[in-house]
Amino acid sequence: MPLIVFEAGQMKPEVKAELIRRLTEVSVQVTGIPKELFFVAVHELPDTDIAVGGDTVAEIKARLAV
């Protein structure tokens, strides 16, 4: 059974649900494997545990007031 692992920052529940749906949908289209056989694991990381260019996502969001 195929496993899709997606690591990202924290997401709203509706965004995560849509991501899972679309990852599964595209994988079925590409492979022809039935959707019932796909596992999808979403690992959400805190903004303090992800960095870009030496700054954490939390710091970047604070600077951008996001």
Helices and strands as residue ranges (DSSP letters): E 3-9, H 13-31, G 35-37, E 39-45, G 47-49, E 51-52, E 55-56, H 57-64
